[in-house]
């Protein structure tokens, strides 16, 4: 994997989020503590579970992570 998950996620940012991944991207952008350089699923997942309240479901992260893996392979 060449780029971090955060860097990948930022391509989904939109001023008017049409879906849950775009909303996640917008919220992650505003989250100054997000692990921006991480490429590790468990590190990011743990961070989101313990430190944020902007994801209504971790399924959204899992879907974005799957997209990340496909893009990086």
C-alpha positions as CSV (number, residue, x, y, z in Angstrom):
1,X,0.0,0.0,0.0
2,X,1.5,3.3,-1.1
3,X,-0.8,5.9,0.5
4,X,-2.3,6.1,3.9
5,X,-6.0,5.2,4.4
6,X,-6.7,8.9,5.3
7,X,-5.1,10.1,2.0
8,X,-7.3,7.6,0.1
9,X,-10.4,8.6,2.1
10,X,-10.0,12.2,1.2
11,X,-11.0,11.5,-2.4
12,X,-14.5,11.0,-1.1
13,X,-14.8,14.4,0.5
14,X,-17.7,16.6,-0.8
15,X,-19.4,19.7,0.5
16,X,-22.8,17.9,0.3
17,X,-22.1,14.3,1.1
18,X,-24.3,12.1,-1.1
19,X,-23.5,8.9,0.9
20,X,-22.1,7.6,4.2
21,X,-18.5,7.2,3.0
22,X,-18.4,10.9,1.8
23,X,-19.8,11.9,5.2
24,X,-17.1,9.8,6.9
25,X,-14.5,11.5,4.8
26,X,-15.8,15.0,5.7
27,X,-15.8,14.1,9.4
28,X,-12.3,12.5,9.3
29,X,-11.0,15.7,7.6
30,X,-12.3,17.8,10.5
31,X,-10.8,15.3,13.1
32,X,-7.3,16.7,13.8
33,X,-6.4,13.6,15.8
34,X,-7.2,11.1,13.0
35,X,-4.2,8.8,12.4
36,X,-3.5,10.4,9.0
37,X,-0.4,8.4,8.2
38,X,-1.6,5.0,9.2
39,X,-2.1,2.1,6.8
40,X,-3.0,-0.3,9.6
41,X,-6.6,-1.5,9.9
42,X,-6.5,-2.3,13.6
43,X,-4.9,1.1,14.5
44,X,-7.6,3.0,12.6
45,X,-10.4,0.8,13.7
46,X,-9.5,1.1,17.3
47,X,-9.1,4.9,17.0
48,X,-12.5,5.2,15.5
49,X,-14.2,3.0,18.1
50,X,-12.5,4.7,21.1
51,X,-12.2,8.3,20.1
52,X,-14.9,9.3,17.7
53,X,-18.7,9.6,17.6
54,X,-19.2,10.6,14.0
55,X,-19.6,7.1,12.5
56,X,-23.1,5.7,13.0
57,X,-21.7,2.3,12.3
58,X,-18.3,0.7,11.9
59,X,-19.6,-1.0,8.8
60,X,-19.0,2.4,7.0
61,X,-15.3,2.2,7.9
62,X,-15.2,-1.5,6.8
63,X,-16.7,-0.6,3.4
64,X,-14.2,2.3,3.0
65,X,-11.4,0.0,4.0
66,X,-12.4,-2.6,1.4
67,X,-12.4,0.2,-1.2
68,X,-8.9,1.2,0.0
69,X,-7.6,-2.4,-0.3
70,X,-9.0,-2.7,-3.8
71,X,-7.5,0.6,-4.9
72,X,-4.1,-0.2,-3.4
73,X,-3.8,-3.7,-4.9
